[in-house]
Amino acid sequence: MASFFDQHRQHLLAGDADGIAGLYHDDAEMLSFEFGAKQGRDAIRDQYAAFFDFHGSISSVEINRKVDLDGSLFVEFTMESERGTFQLINAFVLDGGKARRHFTNVVQGEVEADESER
């Protein structure tokens, strides 16, 4: 079976919000400086759906650094989308192979703004 992050990466590349949501516990939490806190699998799925709507197709997810230790996963990766290239840091607390808590944030990048939001 593929590792948690390998599955997560494949769902990112496929733009599959439902697939990513399946990697989380029903009561999981996702936290970010960018969007605050999302509580529960459905809210996390909706956050990923909005992410895919904004960024369009994802062409690349390349791991820069990764630490996987005893139920915790800390990963820095670079992602390329229709809007540009950006770097993210994600920390996952895993329980039984699924995410219980997820901290995420973009740390740098150049992403084109949505003209309709101006």
N, C-alpha and C positions, 0 to 999 in steps of 0.2 A: 504494500500500500504506500502511496506517495506521502511524503511528510506534510504536515499542516501547511507550511509556507508554500510548498510546491503546488498543493491544491489551491491555495489562496491566489498564487501567481497565475495559474491556469484560468481561474475564474475572472481575474482582472483582465487578462488578455482577451477573454471571450466576451467581456462586458456583461457578465452573468451575475446580477445582483442576488437572484434567488439561490444560485450555487454558493456564493460567498456566505449568505445568511445561514445556509445549512451547516457552516463550520462553527457557528456560535450556539451557545446554550440559550434556551428560551428567555432567561433572565439576565443575559449578558449586558455589559456596559461598554460603551465606546466613548472615549473622551478626547477632545482636541481643543487647542487654543482657537482654531478656526471656526468651529461650529458648536462648541460647548459639549454637553453630555447627551448621549442617546441611550435610552433604557429599553432593553428588550430586543429580541431578534427582529421583529417587524420594523421597529424604528431604525435599526442598523441596516436592514435591507433597503428601506426607503432612502437612507443616507447614501448608500452605494448607488442606488438608481439615480439620484440627483447628481452624484459624482460623474456617472457615465453620461448622463444627459448633458452636463456642462463640458466635459472633456472630449466627448466623441469617442472614436475607437482608440484603443490603446495598442500601440505597435510594438512596444518593448517594455519589459520589466527586468532590469539587471541588478543583481545583488552586489552591493559594494562591500558590506560587512555584515556578518551574522554571528550571533551567539545563541546557542540552543542549550539550555541547562535546566534539567530537572523540572520540567513543566513551565518554564519561562522561555520566551523567544524574543530576542531583540535584534531587529534587522533594519539596516539602512539600504535603500535601493533607489535607483534612478529609473524614472518612468517617462516614456515618450507617448504623447497623445496628439490628436489633431490640433490642439491648442498650444503645444510646446513641450519642452523638456523640463522636468522638475525632480527634485530629490526629496524623499520622505524618510522619516524615522518612525518605526512602529515597534511597540512593545506589547506582547501578548502574554497574558497569564492563562495557561491552558489547564484544563481539567478533563481527564478522560479523552484527550485528543481534540477537544473543542475549546474555543475561546470563551473564557469566563469574563475577562476584562481585556480591553484593547485601548492603548494610548497611541494616538497617531498625530502627525503634523508634518506639513511641508516645511523644509528647512531652507531651501533655495530653489530658484528656477525662474524661467521666463515663460509665462503663460499669457496668451492673448486674452484680453478682456472681452466680455460679451457686449457687443455694441448696443444691444437692446436694453442693457441695464444702465446705460449712461443717461 
